[in-house]
């Protein structure tokens, strides 16, 4: 018989899964940005994968190199398609028609950092 998970455990597990997905998307976008800089350094905007926690999300966020650099300069920030903001442990620090920038805090940030340490 499987041990029963209470609501707090279920929420923690979901938060950890979302944090993993966000960190995976961020790493993919970092590799993509490096590659684009190599092959098309004058490109005005780059296409990136939405960094929301939904593993089924395939939507694209388009950012200029400057916008991308601003988000990446803060390790707790992620960019998502507007409407993909989600966790109570995140704050929207910027929102416009094509992107929302969220900043993780609390347990959500701890989960992202824990996952990133585990894959380094």
C-alpha positions, -999 to 999 in steps of 0.1 A, spaced: 0 0 0 13 34 -10 16 60 18 -11 86 16 1 121 6 -15 150 24 -24 183 6 8 200 17 29 171 2 9 172 -30 14 210 -33 52 206 -26 55 178 -52 36 199 -78 58 230 -70 90 208 -74 78 195 -107 70 230 -120 104 243 -107 121 214 -126 103 223 -158 111 260 -154 147 253 -148 149 229 -178 133 255 -201 157 282 -188 187 260 -195 174 252 -230 169 289 -236 204 297 -224 219 272 -249 196 286 -276 208 322 -269 244 312 -271 239 294 -304 219 324 -319 247 348 -308 272 325 -327 252 322 -359 232 354 -361 247 380 -338 228 409 -355 194 394 -351 170 420 -335 149 394 -316 153 358 -305 126 332 -302 126 314 -269 106 287 -252 81 299 -226 96 293 -192 64 284 -174 61 253 -153 38 235 -177 57 206 -193 33 206 -223 37 243 -231 53 249 -265 46 286 -269 73 310 -280 84 343 -264 103 367 -286 129 389 -269 156 413 -280 191 404 -268 188 433 -243 155 421 -229 169 386 -226 200 399 -208 179 419 -183 159 388 -174 190 366 -171 208 392 -150 186 382 -121 187 344 -112 152 344 -98 135 357 -129 119 338 -158 100 349 -188 66 335 -198 38 340 -223 13 364 -207 -13 343 -189 12 316 -179 21 332 -146 10 309 -119 26 303 -86 17 322 -54 55 324 -47 62 345 -78 57 382 -86 51 396 -120 78 423 -124 70 432 -160 40 425 -182 33 436 -218 16 422 -248 43 397 -257 60 387 -224 56 385 -186 87 385 -165 82 367 -132 104 366 -101 104 336 -79 105 338 -41 100 315 -11 95 278 -17 92 282 -55 127 298 -57 141 272 -33 127 244 -55 143 259 -87 177 264 -69 176 229 -55 169 214 -89 196 235 -106 222 224 -80 212 188 -86 220 190 -123 252 211 -122 
